[in-house]
Amino acid sequence: MTLSDINLVDFNSFTIRNTANLDLTAVVEDDDPNFVEDAGDEIIGSTAQTGTVTDTSSGTVLNNGIVGHERRLELEHPTSGETLVASEISFPTNPGTDNGFDGQYFIFDGPIIKGVTYTITDSDYYPTSTNYEYTYQDSNVVCFVAGVRIHTPDGPVAIEDLQVGDMVTTMDGGPRPIRWIGRRTFGAIELAANPKLRPIILFAGSLGHNLPETDMAVSRQHRMLVHSPIAQRMFGRQQVLVPAIKLTKIPGVCIDEKTEAVEYFHLLLDQHEIIYSDGAPTESLFTGLHALKSLSYDAREEIATIFLEIAKRDHAPKPARYIPDGKKQKRLIERHLKTNKYLLHEQDTSI
């Protein structure tokens, strides 16, 4: 079934909506026993992994092509105690990249009943705990940490003080209004259970040209702008976006291992934009499927009421800058380190 057929209320519960279409079959072929990404030799979009999803009630093929494994959940029926495994699969729009999906589904190793709230007894992403609100992949959360200052036409403002409707400065289009703000706090228990929720610290000046202006923190998947001749030579464009976690080999960028709690904020504009946090160019929330999966169900529903196109199956937002795939990101950073070049080579990336 598609992701829209599922209600994941918190970490322990998994419910199939009564309107769900269960008349779907999936066939997946792989060249080895390892289908999950974490197997080490598998990536989303590997040409060695192909699949087909068909609506058996009509015979319509919904998706056919390269497929990847997202996550695995073990479910238990609340009264019978029967168990089954749910696996999420995805058909990437651009195989080998994180630029969206043509389709995402849960497949099961046995019959599942609509309207029944199953208990999640195990998962390949989290330990079982009643302390979690289950979102599809919290480690993919793309956001700022409280205290980061976002540049506005009236000067820098702490992100926690911004409100919907406030204007923020963008690199390409001048002032733009904030359409939605999300916030979420993770405490010591969550951070200990899932270290990927820990923020990335970018110390003052670590990106080059005294940027950021002060120490700042973002989530590991929050992308920062790289502007350099090396990017131009590699990608045919001077500016690209790279997740903060990929920058941790750069002096002055590291995982925050000390914080005991973190409050994250999302800023959504009318479209994906380059904005400024503590003077450094970075991104607003990108409404690609991977980013949306990191949000709670309620947050996704709220965003969908503001941007109706997000709910459409063919929704394919355009990123503000080119986003290289993981291997190219790694090579980009290695080349900057080898040549001792700043990630922000040009001063015109500043406000």
C-alpha positions as CSV (number, residue, x, y, z in Angstrom):
1,M,0.0,0.0,0.0
2,T,1.1,3.6,-0.4
3,L,2.4,5.7,2.5
4,S,-0.7,7.8,2.5
5,D,-2.7,4.8,3.6
6,I,-0.9,4.5,6.8
7,N,-1.3,6.3,10.2
8,L,1.8,6.1,12.4
9,V,0.5,7.9,15.5
10,D,3.5,7.2,17.8
11,F,6.5,4.9,17.9
12,N,4.5,1.9,19.1
13,S,1.5,2.0,16.8
14,F,0.9,1.2,13.1
15,T,-2.6,1.5,11.7
16,I,-3.9,0.9,8.1
17,R,-6.6,3.4,7.2
18,N,-10.0,1.9,6.3
19,T,-9.8,3.6,2.9
20,A,-6.5,1.8,2.0
21,N,-6.2,-0.1,-1.2
22,L,-4.8,-3.5,-0.2
23,D,-5.1,-5.0,-3.7
24,L,-1.5,-4.3,-4.6
25,T,1.2,-6.8,-5.3
26,A,5.0,-6.2,-5.3
27,V,7.7,-8.2,-7.0
28,V,11.3,-7.4,-6.3
29,E,14.4,-8.9,-7.9
30,D,18.0,-8.5,-6.5
31,D,21.3,-10.0,-7.5
32,D,22.3,-11.0,-4.0
33,P,20.6,-11.7,-0.6
34,N,21.2,-8.2,0.6
35,F,18.3,-5.8,-0.2
36,V,18.6,-3.2,2.6
37,E,20.9,-0.2,2.3
38,D,22.8,-1.0,5.5
39,A,24.1,-4.2,4.0
40,G,27.1,-2.2,2.8
41,D,26.9,-3.0,-0.9
42,E,23.4,-1.7,-1.6
43,I,22.2,1.9,-2.2
44,I,18.8,3.3,-3.1
45,G,18.6,3.2,-6.8
46,S,21.1,0.3,-7.4
47,T,20.5,-1.1,-10.8
48,A,20.9,-4.6,-9.3
49,Q,17.5,-4.1,-7.5
50,T,14.4,-3.8,-9.6
51,G,10.7,-4.1,-8.8
52,T,7.1,-3.8,-10.0
53,V,4.0,-2.8,-8.0
54,T,0.7,-3.7,-9.6
55,D,-2.9,-2.9,-8.6
56,T,-4.4,-6.4,-8.9
57,S,-8.0,-5.1,-9.0
58,S,-7.4,-3.3,-12.3
59,G,-4.2,-4.8,-13.6
60,T,-2.6,-1.4,-13.6
61,V,1.2,-1.3,-13.1
62,L,1.8,1.6,-10.6
63,N,5.6,1.5,-10.6
64,N,8.2,-0.5,-12.5
65,G,12.0,0.0,-12.3
66,I,14.9,0.5,-9.9
67,V,13.8,0.1,-6.3
68,G,15.3,0.6,-2.9
69,H,14.6,-0.6,0.6
70,E,13.8,2.1,3.2
71,R,13.0,0.4,6.5
72,R,11.7,-2.7,8.2
73,L,9.1,-2.9,11.0
74,E,8.0,-5.9,13.0
75,L,4.3,-5.7,13.9
76,E,2.1,-7.5,16.4
77,H,-1.7,-7.9,16.4
78,P,-3.1,-6.4,19.6
79,T,-5.4,-9.4,20.5
80,S,-4.2,-12.5,18.6
81,G,-0.5,-11.7,19.1
82,E,0.2,-12.7,15.5
83,T,3.3,-11.0,14.0
84,L,4.3,-9.9,10.6
85,V,7.0,-7.8,9.0
86,A,6.3,-4.5,7.1
87,S,9.0,-3.3,4.7
88,E,9.0,0.1,3.0
89,I,10.3,0.2,-0.5
90,S,10.8,3.2,-2.8
91,F,11.1,3.9,-6.6
92,P,13.6,6.8,-6.9
93,T,12.9,9.5,-9.5
94,N,16.6,9.9,-10.1
95,P,18.3,6.6,-9.1
96,G,21.4,7.1,-6.9
97,T,20.3,10.5,-5.6
98,D,18.1,11.9,-2.9
99,N,16.0,13.9,-5.4
100,G,12.6,12.4,-4.8
101,F,10.6,9.2,-5.5
102,D,8.0,8.2,-8.0
103,G,6.4,5.8,-5.5
104,Q,6.7,4.5,-2.0
105,Y,5.0,1.5,-0.5
106,F,4.8,-0.8,2.5
107,I,4.8,-4.5,1.7
108,F,4.0,-7.3,4.2
109,D,5.0,-10.9,4.7
110,G,1.4,-11.8,5.7
111,P,-2.2,-10.5,5.7
112,I,-2.8,-7.2,7.5
113,I,-6.2,-5.9,8.7
114,K,-7.5,-2.4,8.0
115,G,-8.3,-0.3,11.1
116,V,-6.4,-2.4,13.5
117,T,-3.7,-0.7,15.5
118,Y,-0.7,-3.0,15.5
119,T,2.2,-2.7,18.0
120,I,5.6,-2.0,16.6
121,T,7.8,-4.5,18.4
122,D,11.0,-3.9,16.5
123,S,12.5,-1.7,13.8
124,D,15.8,-1.3,12.0
125,Y,15.8,2.4,12.9
126,Y,14.8,2.7,16.6
127,P,14.6,0.6,19.8
128,T,11.1,0.0,21.0
129,S,10.1,2.8,23.3
130,T,6.9,4.6,24.3
131,N,8.9,7.8,24.5
132,Y,8.9,8.3,20.7
133,E,6.6,9.9,18.3
134,Y,7.3,7.7,15.2
135,T,8.2,9.7,12.1
136,Y,9.4,7.9,9.1
137,Q,13.1,8.7,9.5
138,D,14.1,11.1,12.2
139,S,17.7,11.1,11.2
140,N,16.7,12.8,8.0
141,V,15.3,15.8,9.8
142,V,16.3,19.0,8.0
143,C,16.3,22.0,10.3
144,F,17.9,24.6,12.4
145,V,18.8,24.4,16.2
146,A,17.3,27.0,18.5
147,G,19.5,30.0,18.8
148,V,20.4,30.2,15.2
149,R,19.8,33.7,13.8
150,I,18.0,34.0,10.5
151,H,18.6,37.1,8.4
152,T,15.5,39.2,7.8
153,P,15.1,42.7,6.1
154,D,15.3,44.1,9.7
155,G,18.4,42.2,10.6
156,P,19.2,38.8,12.2
157,V,16.4,37.2,14.3
158,A,16.7,34.1,16.5
159,I,14.8,31.4,14.8
160,E,12.6,30.7,17.8
161,D,11.3,34.3,17.7
162,L,10.2,34.1,14.1
163,Q,6.5,33.8,13.2
164,V,4.5,32.7,10.1
165,G,4.3,35.7,7.8
166,D,7.6,37.2,8.8
167,M,9.9,38.0,6.0
168,V,13.3,36.4,5.6
169,T,16.2,37.4,3.3
170,T,16.8,35.0,0.4
171,M,19.8,34.9,-2.0
172,D,17.8,34.8,-5.2
173,G,14.5,36.6,-4.6
174,G,15.0,39.1,-1.9
175,P,12.6,39.1,1.1
176,R,10.2,36.1,1.2
177,P,7.4,35.3,3.7
178,I,7.6,32.3,6.0
179,R,4.6,30.0,5.3
180,W,5.1,27.4,8.0
181,I,7.3,26.8,11.0
182,G,7.7,23.5,12.6
183,R,9.5,22.7,15.9
184,R,10.4,19.6,17.8
185,T,12.5,18.8,20.9
186,F,14.6,15.7,21.5
187,G,15.7,14.9,25.0
188,A,18.6,12.9,26.4
189,I,16.7,9.6,26.0
190,E,16.0,10.2,22.3
191,L,19.6,11.4,21.6
192,A,21.1,8.3,23.4
193,A,18.8,5.9,21.5
194,N,19.4,7.6,18.1
195,P,22.7,9.5,18.0
196,K,21.9,10.6,14.4
197,L,19.5,13.1,16.0
198,R,22.5,15.0,17.4
199,P,23.1,18.3,15.8
200,I,26.2,19.4,13.8
201,I,28.1,22.4,15.1
202,L,29.7,24.8,12.6
203,F,32.1,27.0,14.5
204,A,32.6,30.6,13.6
205,G,34.6,31.0,10.3
206,S,34.7,27.3,9.5
207,L,33.1,27.8,6.1
208,G,35.4,30.6,5.1
209,H,35.3,34.4,5.0
210,N,34.3,34.6,8.7
211,L,31.2,32.5,8.1
212,P,29.3,31.6,10.0
213,E,29.6,34.7,12.0
214,T,29.2,32.8,15.3
215,D,29.0,29.2,16.3
216,M,25.8,27.7,15.0
217,A,24.1,24.3,14.9
218,V,21.9,22.5,12.4
219,S,20.6,18.9,12.0
220,R,22.9,16.5,10.2
221,Q,20.9,16.5,7.0
222,H,20.5,20.2,6.8
223,R,22.3,21.4,3.7
224,M,24.8,24.3,3.6
225,L,25.8,26.1,0.4
226,V,29.2,25.4,-1.0
227,H,30.5,28.1,-3.5
228,S,33.9,27.4,-5.0
229,P,35.9,26.8,-8.2
230,I,36.2,23.2,-7.2
231,A,32.4,22.8,-7.4
232,Q,32.5,24.6,-10.7
233,R,35.0,22.1,-12.1
234,M,33.2,19.1,-10.7
235,F,29.6,20.0,-11.5
236,G,29.7,22.8,-14.0
237,R,28.2,25.2,-11.4
238,Q,29.9,27.2,-8.6
239,Q,27.1,26.6,-6.0
240,V,25.9,23.3,-4.7
241,L,24.1,22.1,-1.5
242,V,25.8,19.6,0.9
243,P,24.4,18.1,4.1
244,A,26.1,19.3,7.3
245,I,27.1,15.7,8.2
246,K,29.2,15.6,5.1
247,L,31.2,18.6,6.3
248,T,32.5,17.1,9.5
249,K,35.9,16.4,8.1
250,I,36.3,20.2,7.7
251,P,38.2,21.8,10.6
252,G,35.6,23.6,12.8
253,V,32.7,21.3,11.9
254,C,31.7,18.4,14.2
255,I,28.9,16.5,15.8
256,D,27.7,17.9,19.1
257,E,28.4,15.0,21.5
258,K,27.7,17.0,24.6
259,T,24.3,18.5,24.4
260,E,21.6,16.7,26.4
261,A,18.7,18.1,24.5
262,V,18.1,19.8,21.2
263,E,15.2,21.8,19.8
264,Y,14.9,21.8,16.0
265,F,13.0,24.3,13.8
266,H,11.8,24.0,10.2
267,L,11.3,27.1,8.0
268,L,9.1,26.6,5.0
269,L,8.8,29.2,2.3
270,D,6.8,29.3,-1.0
271,Q,9.6,27.4,-2.6
272,H,13.0,26.0,-1.7
273,E,15.3,29.0,-1.1
274,I,18.8,29.9,-0.1
275,I,18.6,31.8,3.2
276,Y,21.1,33.0,5.7
277,S,21.7,31.6,9.2
278,D,24.3,33.4,11.3
279,G,25.4,35.0,8.0
280,A,26.1,31.6,6.2
281,P,24.1,30.6,3.1
282,T,21.9,27.6,3.7
283,E,18.5,26.2,2.8
284,S,14.9,26.5,3.8
285,L,12.9,23.4,4.2
286,F,12.8,21.3,1.0
287,T,9.5,19.5,0.4
288,G,11.1,16.5,-1.3
289,L,9.7,13.1,0.0
290,H,12.8,12.3,2.1
291,A,12.5,15.6,4.0
292,L,8.7,15.2,4.4
293,K,9.1,11.7,5.8
294,S,11.1,13.2,8.7
295,L,8.1,15.2,9.8
296,S,5.3,13.9,11.9
297,Y,2.0,12.9,10.3
298,D,0.3,16.0,11.6
299,A,3.0,18.3,10.3
300,R,2.7,16.7,6.8
301,E,-1.0,17.2,6.9
302,E,-0.7,20.8,8.0
303,I,1.8,21.5,5.2
304,A,-0.4,19.8,2.6
305,T,-3.3,22.1,3.5
306,I,-1.1,25.1,2.7
307,F,0.5,23.6,-0.4
308,L,-2.1,21.4,-2.1
309,E,0.4,20.3,-4.7
310,I,2.5,18.5,-2.1
311,A,-0.3,15.8,-1.8
312,K,-0.2,15.1,-5.5
313,R,1.6,11.9,-6.5
314,D,3.6,13.7,-9.2
315,H,4.9,16.4,-6.8
316,A,8.5,17.1,-7.7
317,P,9.8,20.3,-6.1
318,K,12.8,22.0,-7.6
319,P,15.8,22.4,-5.3
320,A,17.3,25.9,-5.0
321,R,20.7,24.5,-6.0
322,Y,22.1,21.3,-7.4
323,I,22.4,18.6,-4.8
324,P,25.1,16.1,-5.6
325,D,24.8,12.4,-4.6
326,G,26.6,11.1,-1.5
327,K,29.8,9.9,-3.3
328,K,30.2,13.2,-5.1
329,Q,29.6,15.1,-1.9
330,K,32.4,13.2,-0.3
331,R,34.8,13.8,-3.2
332,L,33.9,17.5,-3.2
333,I,34.9,17.8,0.5
334,E,38.1,15.7,0.0
335,R,39.2,18.0,-2.8
336,H,38.7,21.1,-0.7
337,L,40.7,19.5,2.1
338,K,43.5,18.5,-0.2
339,T,43.8,22.0,-1.7
340,N,43.2,23.7,1.6
341,K,40.3,25.8,0.1
342,Y,37.4,27.3,1.9
343,L,33.9,25.9,1.1
344,L,32.8,29.5,0.6
345,H,35.4,30.8,-1.8
346,E,33.5,33.8,-3.0
347,Q,32.6,36.6,-0.7
348,D,29.5,37.4,-2.7
349,T,27.7,34.5,-1.0
350,S,27.5,36.7,2.1
351,I,24.4,39.0,2.7
